[in-house]
């Protein structure tokens, strides 16, 4: 009985708990709904307030824009009124000018009529005077004209020759002054002290007894050396020296160094010869690369391909007229850099072209073609600038020069080769060049004698005065100078002097 009662009480309690929980839940939901409704009203009220503010701002902005537009319209109207006033004044000025022009035209018409009348009178007077001149001179108009033209031509040619000489002298003086200043400044800045480095083919010996050891039994040592080094070894009566001959300057240098080492070491046999030659070849290869890198650094030309550096370094063992070609290349690059800086040209292109202009001389004994062509193709193969390629190929005018840097490189090459002490010339070549100068001068009509003077720096030409007048003398000097430029190779410049003199001779009896 007690258990049933407790169960009933529990059920009733559960029912009341559920009912109370449901009521509390409904109350919470109603409170949440009222809170959300209040928040929604607040949002709506806020939005309406913002809308009213935006509307007020828009009205203010519109009013401001309208005021600005009204002010702009008023300003434009004022400008239009001023422009209309200016146009009105301009129109009045044009009307006045037109009226003045019409009056001037009337005056000119009257003057033209008077001039025409005077011209008719002058023409009639000219005709009368011409008839009178014909009667007096007993010459036709054509004959008088020919005689007058001949006199005028004679006087004009003399005047032309004098004027040309004056202009030519002024141009030469001004050009020489500027060129002398520019070249002197370039040489002064470079301050070259390069000495002609002549590659020798002689190896000194401590005694003549060493010649027998170099030759070896039945000549096996000298034959092994010639075969390994690729040179000719000449053992003659020269005291305490032997001669090494090879067209390849690098190979000859390897042989000279190897022979010197063998003589110093004293062990001369085929196995040791091969070892020494191989070691010296490796040393020369390193020396070539270092020389090329040093030359590029001294010339201020960075970024060259390693193969170009290597070929450039080979010029250390090449000479021309006694001038070391690597030193010449560096000096030419420095001169080109100074000249291009003064003339406003591309300094980098000029220096690179000048440094590499003779690189073909490092390979011209192995390939067919001129050193300019070979060097240009080699440089282009390893990615040099097109203007640098053209400057290398055209520095002996084998192709057309396409840039001012090419001309600068050629000029720097001439300056480096022509400076005192840079090169030396053999007697045979000197005589040929002197004879060629005189033959060119003597080939022209009217030339009686020609003499090459100052070691070929000047050619003096004597002409017949009855065949060559002053104007023809100027033309002859230019034609001979042009032919010398086109047909001869020479350092510096050659002065062409044409002498025309008339001698009057009489005898007192």
C-alpha angles and dihedrals in degrees: 000000000000091000092053091051093051090048092053091048090050092051092048090048090050092050092049090046092052091048092048092048091049091051093048091048091051090049091052092048092051091049090049091049092050090048092050090047090052091048090050090051090050091051092048092048091048091049091050090049091050091047090053090049092049091048091052091048091049091051090050092048092048091050090050092049091049091051091050091048091050090051091049091049090050090050092049091050090053091050091049091050091050091048091050090051091049092049091049091053090045091052091051091050091050091050090052092047091049090052091051091048091052090052091048091049090054089050091049092050090055091048092047090054089053091047092050090052091050091047091055090050092049092048090053090048090048091052092049091048092047091053090048091050090050090052093048099042097037087221132123122236092254093052092048091048093051092049092047093048091050091053092045092048091051093050092042093052090053091048091046092051091049093047092046091050091050094048092042092050092048092047092048092047094049093041093048091047093052094040092047090051093047095046093045091050091048093049091044092053094046092043092191119200097175113151122207106262110205114198107228125213095197124101115198118226128206089229142348089256088074090067091070092052090048091052093045129189109332088350095290095138096050092043091050091049093049092048096046097041096037095229140109117251114205117198108186139144094293104127116247095347142085129202125234116199130192136140089222107080093199093050090047091051091051089051094048092050092045093050091048090052092048092050091049093046095044095212104115115171133119097264094049091043091056091049094049094045092050091049092049091047090056090047091051091050090054090045091051093053093046091048091050092049091047091049092050090048094049091047093048096236109135130179100044119156114259091242091055089048090051094048090046090054090057088068087074087078095044125086133184120198086345093305117125106238097214092052088046091052093051092046091049091051092051092049091047091051092054094045094047091049090054093046096044094244128141103287096194094052093045093049094046092048092048093047093051100035094104099033088114089069088072090064108023092100090060101043137043118252139057120302090245093056094042093047093047094050092046092050093047090050088061097047109264122162117278091239090052090050091051092047091053093046095045103042089102092038094251087134132020117280110239104185142034088244089064090054091047091051090051091048092048090049090053092047092050093047096043101046114111113279095009098110140011128208129213118246093243094052090045092054091047091052093048092048091048091054093053093044091054091051094046092052092073122091116254095027114128102176139358132190130192109220140181095033092306095313092115136030117200117203128194118202136189108260093211091058101036123047126193095273092047089050090058091048092047092053091051094046093050092046090050092050091049090052092049100043108032139061115217139144120248118353138311121222115221114204120185114196120199116176133167119209123200113203128185135160130227110222 
